[in-house]
């Protein structure tokens, strides 16, 4: 099973992008979803995460108020709506999934995620 991430691209400072991520198999089952990013020359960092039931979300301080993580109607797809983008948001964005039986569970640490997407590049030009 692979996670497939889409939606990266080039956007101007202050613009918006929406990233999406879904497992390659619809039978993947319940999972907590998250987005991490790796800016050029820096370590991978947490951006946002959402529980399987969609009722709980966590954000990094840098994302709070500008980014929104959500799930599709069938919960299989996880989205990251990014508004008011800044040059410091330039990074490769990775989606991640942790299979879970706890609907409200939403981990924040990279170590807790077992499945990763291939990464999608977001470039914000000033």
Order of alpha helices (4+ residues) and beta strands (2+ residues): beta-beta-beta-beta-beta-beta-beta-beta-beta-beta-beta
